[in-house]
Amino acid sequence: MDFLAELWQFLKHRKKLWLLPVIMVLLLLALLIVFVQGSALAPFIYSVF
């Protein structure tokens, strides 16, 4: 959690809040790939990218 707090402070201090949606989308895509890796949906997810 310390990393997330430090990242938030960096974004707020440098006025780079526009990066927050980009980071969130990348995180969601990474979680999707990790959770679907072992299932039957994996070939369909990888074909999207």
C-alpha positions as CSV (number, residue, x, y, z in Angstrom):
1,M,0.0,0.0,0.0
2,D,3.0,2.3,0.5
3,F,3.7,2.1,-3.2
4,L,0.2,3.2,-4.1
5,A,0.3,6.1,-1.6
6,E,3.7,7.2,-3.1
7,L,2.4,6.9,-6.6
8,W,-0.7,9.0,-5.7
9,Q,1.5,11.7,-4.1
10,F,3.8,11.8,-7.2
11,L,0.8,12.2,-9.6
12,K,-0.8,14.9,-7.4
13,H,2.5,16.8,-6.9
14,R,3.5,16.7,-10.5
15,K,-0.1,17.5,-11.7
16,K,-0.1,14.3,-13.8
17,L,-3.6,13.2,-12.8
18,W,-4.4,12.4,-16.4
19,L,-2.1,9.3,-16.0
20,L,-4.5,7.8,-13.5
21,P,-7.0,6.4,-16.0
22,V,-4.1,5.0,-18.1
23,I,-2.7,3.2,-15.1
24,M,-6.1,1.9,-14.1
25,V,-6.8,0.5,-17.6
26,L,-3.4,-1.2,-17.7
27,L,-4.0,-2.7,-14.3
28,L,-7.4,-4.0,-15.2
29,L,-6.0,-5.6,-18.4
30,A,-3.2,-7.2,-16.4
31,L,-5.6,-8.6,-13.9
32,L,-7.9,-9.9,-16.7
33,I,-5.0,-11.8,-18.3
34,V,-3.9,-13.2,-15.0
35,F,-7.3,-14.4,-13.9
36,V,-8.3,-15.9,-17.3
37,Q,-4.9,-17.5,-18.0
38,G,-6.0,-21.0,-16.9
39,S,-9.5,-21.0,-18.2
40,A,-11.1,-21.9,-21.5
41,L,-11.6,-18.2,-22.3
42,A,-7.8,-17.6,-22.7
43,P,-7.7,-18.0,-26.5
44,F,-10.5,-15.5,-26.9
45,I,-8.8,-12.9,-24.6
46,Y,-5.5,-13.2,-26.4
47,S,-7.1,-12.8,-29.8
48,V,-8.5,-9.4,-28.7
49,F,-5.0,-8.1,-28.3
